[in-house]
Each structure stands twice: as C-alpha cells, then as structure tokens.
Amino acid sequence: MANILDLQHFRETGEIKSPAEVETGENSIPDLEEVATVMIMSSDELFVELLARVEYNESLRKNISTSTLIQELTNRALHMELLCEVAKKQSI
C-alpha cells in the first residue's frame, strides 16, 4: 500500500512526514460535515483544491482539512486502480 506524504511540509522543512504527523491532534479526525463535503465533491474539485493549497497556499474551501482531501483522493485513486485491474483480468 502507498504511503501518503505531506509535500508542503517537505518543501518547508526538508523532513518527510505524513499529514497525520504534521497536523495538530484536533484536525486529525474529520467531523461528519467535513466528510460529507468531500464525498459530494467531484475528483476534479478535490484535485483543484489540493493543488491550490500546495502550489498557491490558497484555499477555496477552508472548512476542509488537507488530510481529509488527501484521504479522499487516495481512496478514489485506489478504487480506480482496483477497478482497472479487475477489468484488465476480465478482458484477457
């Protein structure tokens, strides 16, 4: 399984850490409203929001933590990868 790294923290400090290690304890467990918000966002919206935070230090949705964005994007990517593997095996 892939590890999630906080690239912004790496750029700032040169240390490799996960988002959970960087963020404070109060932000580590997202609330239900935050989870519901990311679940209704499209993958493109999630990607653009994360890109805005990483590249421009801006946020379109300040009520969502970076770790929640990363978790949702990673979850979707893993599901897409699994679906592609299953489809590839069926087509052989």
C-alpha positions as CSV (number, residue, x, y, z in Angstrom):
1,M,0.0,0.0,0.0
2,A,1.2,3.5,-0.8
3,N,2.3,5.9,1.9
4,I,0.8,9.4,2.0
5,L,3.4,12.2,2.4
6,D,2.9,15.9,3.2
7,L,4.7,17.6,0.3
8,Q,4.1,21.1,1.7
9,H,5.8,20.2,4.9
10,F,8.7,18.7,3.0
11,R,9.1,21.8,0.9
12,E,9.1,24.0,4.0
13,T,11.3,21.8,6.3
14,G,13.0,19.1,4.2
15,E,11.6,16.5,6.5
16,I,9.4,13.7,5.1
17,K,6.3,13.2,7.2
18,S,2.7,12.1,6.7
19,P,-0.1,14.6,7.0
20,A,-1.2,13.0,10.3
21,E,2.3,13.7,11.8
22,V,2.2,17.3,10.7
23,E,-1.3,18.4,11.6
24,T,-2.4,19.1,15.1
25,G,-4.4,16.5,17.0
26,E,-7.6,18.4,16.8
27,N,-7.6,18.2,13.0
28,S,-6.7,14.5,12.8
29,I,-10.2,13.1,12.9
30,P,-12.6,14.9,10.4
31,D,-16.1,15.6,11.5
32,L,-19.1,14.3,9.6
33,E,-19.8,17.6,7.9
34,E,-16.3,17.6,6.5
35,V,-16.5,14.0,5.3
36,A,-19.9,14.7,3.7
37,T,-18.5,17.8,1.9
38,V,-15.6,15.9,0.4
39,M,-17.8,12.9,-0.6
40,I,-20.1,15.2,-2.7
41,M,-17.2,17.0,-4.4
42,S,-16.0,15.7,-7.8
43,S,-12.5,14.3,-8.1
44,D,-11.6,17.3,-10.2
45,E,-12.8,19.7,-7.4
46,L,-10.7,17.8,-4.8
47,F,-7.7,17.9,-7.1
48,V,-8.0,21.6,-7.8
49,E,-8.5,22.4,-4.1
50,L,-5.4,20.4,-3.1
51,L,-3.4,21.9,-6.0
52,A,-4.4,25.4,-4.8
53,R,-3.2,24.7,-1.3
54,V,0.1,23.1,-2.4
55,E,1.1,25.5,-5.2
56,Y,-0.5,28.8,-4.2
57,N,-1.1,28.4,-0.4
58,E,-4.7,29.4,-1.1
59,S,-7.9,27.5,-0.2
60,L,-11.3,27.6,-1.8
61,R,-12.9,25.6,1.0
62,K,-11.3,26.5,4.3
63,N,-13.7,24.1,6.2
64,I,-11.9,21.0,4.9
65,S,-8.5,19.9,6.2
66,T,-5.7,19.0,3.8
67,S,-5.5,15.5,5.3
68,T,-9.2,14.9,4.5
69,L,-8.7,16.0,0.9
70,I,-5.7,13.7,0.6
71,Q,-7.5,10.7,2.2
72,E,-10.5,11.1,-0.2
73,L,-8.3,11.5,-3.3
74,T,-6.2,8.5,-2.3
75,N,-9.3,6.4,-1.6
76,R,-10.7,7.3,-5.0
77,A,-7.4,6.6,-6.8
78,L,-7.1,3.2,-5.1
79,H,-10.7,2.3,-6.1
80,M,-10.0,3.3,-9.7
81,E,-6.8,1.3,-9.7
82,L,-8.6,-1.8,-8.4
83,L,-11.4,-1.4,-10.9
84,C,-8.8,-1.2,-13.8
85,E,-7.0,-4.3,-12.6
86,V,-10.3,-6.3,-12.4
87,A,-11.3,-5.1,-15.8
88,K,-7.9,-6.0,-17.3
89,K,-8.1,-9.5,-15.9
90,Q,-11.6,-10.0,-17.3
91,S,-10.6,-8.8,-20.7
92,I,-7.7,-11.3,-21.0
